[in-house]
Amino acid sequence: MGSRVLEEVAEAYGDGTRWFQLYPASNPRISQSLVRRAEASGYRALVITVDTPVMGWRPRDLRHGYYPFSHGHGLANYLCDPAFRAELGFDPADDPGRSLEYFLRVLAHDTLDWSELTAIRCMTSLPVLVKGILHPQDAQAALQHGFDGLIVSNHGGRHLDGFIPALYALPGIVRAVDDRIPVLFDSGVRTGDDVLKAMALGARAVLVGRPYVYGLAVAGVEGVSAVFRQLVAELDISMIHARCRTLNDVHMTPSPVRLLPDGGNPSF
Ligand SMILES: Cc1cc2nc3c(=O)[nH]c(=O)nc-3n(C[C@H](O)[C@H](O)[C@H](O)COP(=O)(O)O)c2cc1C
């Protein structure tokens, strides 16, 4: 309770480039406060995640009673935030239950639209990326509203079971954006081949979610480092097989959509 998490992370990073990921709060004053703190702590880009109006229905988490928020984990950025505390009207330590309730109300935001996203974009001079895009029309809207980049992602499949695989959505979005802003990709990247495929389908870079957490669980910092060393080593080998000397050559791979069983044309 009360630790200054995003500032501490910034400090631990030292000179490393860091991006701040924001879930747009249902109360814009809280989003604004988090963005200000991220800027003040030297974060170099803002990522707004738009695919989480509420948490997904996760039967395994339910089965295991896995609710980290209810144990106070994952709230620290908010509990120490001046705007959050002002809206709450009391010290979170005095009533953790009601603080959690308010936090969940702030996080649940099912009326988010482009005007609100644009308002957040205008809160900062940092480049702003939108994470969680899966439809070409949303990609075009992000372009029109002046965003600086996109992350094609289905949140690692954690929200809607049976939804479109993010990789299937990638080619249509790359076409819609037509190189005007960078398109990044995540969800399911596990091997160097996965990186190669995403980049061949037009992603400028990929992000990795769970694998580094698995590395962390198995062997701490060394485990995280091993996950990324292996990923890069695999990518090197895959690039050699694909006759790609540099990552620019990967984008030039002829007809990358052939990598997808349906020719890269998702049904929408
Ligand atoms: C435990 C866990 C927590 C996550 N928390 C966030 C989050 O706070 N914000 C966000 O944008 N994405 C979050 N994600 C989604 C990841 O950023 C990423 O989109 C997803 O994990 C990518 O898929 P992958 O795990 O298959 O690589 C989370 C994922 C996991 C597994």
The ligand as a Gaussian input file, in Angstrom:
#p B3LYP/6-31G(d) Opt

LIG

0 1
 C       -0.707000     -11.740000     -16.070000
 C       -0.934000     -10.811000     -17.225000
 C       -1.199000      -9.470000     -16.936000
 C       -1.411000      -8.586000     -17.997000
 N       -1.639000      -7.262000     -17.704000
 C       -1.791000      -6.390000     -18.713000
 C       -1.963000      -5.006000     -18.440000
 O       -1.979000      -4.576000     -17.300000
 N       -2.100000      -4.187000     -19.495000
 C       -2.080000      -4.624000     -20.803000
 O       -2.196000      -3.828000     -21.740000
 N       -1.918000      -5.927000     -21.077000
 C       -1.769000      -6.815000     -20.079000
 N       -1.589000      -8.127000     -20.355000
 C       -1.592000      -8.579000     -21.756000
 C       -0.189000      -8.481000     -22.298000
 O        0.257000      -7.157000     -22.340000
 C       -0.102000      -9.019000     -23.713000
 O       -0.995000      -8.335000     -24.579000
 C       -0.407000     -10.493000     -23.810000
 O        0.033000     -11.199000     -22.661000
 C        0.324000     -10.993000     -25.042000
 O        0.158000     -12.331000     -25.218000
 P        1.231000     -13.453000     -24.797000
 O        1.168000     -13.529000     -23.296000
 O        0.654000     -14.615000     -25.510000
 O        2.609000     -13.048000     -25.306000
 C       -1.372000      -9.044000     -19.335000
 C       -1.093000     -10.384000     -19.604000
 C       -0.875000     -11.261000     -18.554000
 C       -0.561000     -12.701000     -18.889000

